[in-house]
Amino acid sequence: MSGRLLVVHHSPTELLREVLGEVLAGARHPDLAGVEVVEVPALAATSDDLLAADAILLGTPANFGYLSGALKHFFDSTFADCAEVRRGLPFGYWIRGGQDTTGAERAMEAITTGFGWRAAAEPVCFTGGLDGARRAALAELGGTLAAHALAGGMGIRQ
């Protein structure tokens, strides 16, 4: 059996692509070989992607005190089709801000509550660059959500 982890992100800068790389490295750890990791930019992600997922991992910059418009578009375009049928979906997220992530964190919590998703990992929210501790936290986030996807794909509900 296997599980599917959907990684929906907006990573328009080199730093954010590096953040994404750390998350994906954790999700693709050899111990989690049964997980299909599906990475989709937020503007390309669809309801079909979400409906096929056993867990979801979201990533965004904090823009003007809010989520990126691209990630907000993903939420807006999938809510009608997926909110009721994906209740309880394990999720996690990362947010990287230039100055602050507070507003984006509040928005993420409100929207995912509206979807009825279940937090499966501590979020990684930060400003500034990547250091060893942040890299480790991002890899752990990816690995944790991949493990939830694997368990969901085997019919195990946590």
Secondary structure, DSSP 8 states (H G I E B T S, - for coil): --EEEEEEE---SHHHHHHHHHHHHHHT-GGGTTEEEEEEETTT--HHHHHT-SEEEEEEEEBTTB--HHHHHHHHHHHHHHTTTTTT-EEEEEEEESS--HHHHHHHHHHHHHHT-EE-S--EEEES---HHHHHHHHHHHHHHHHHHHHHHTT---
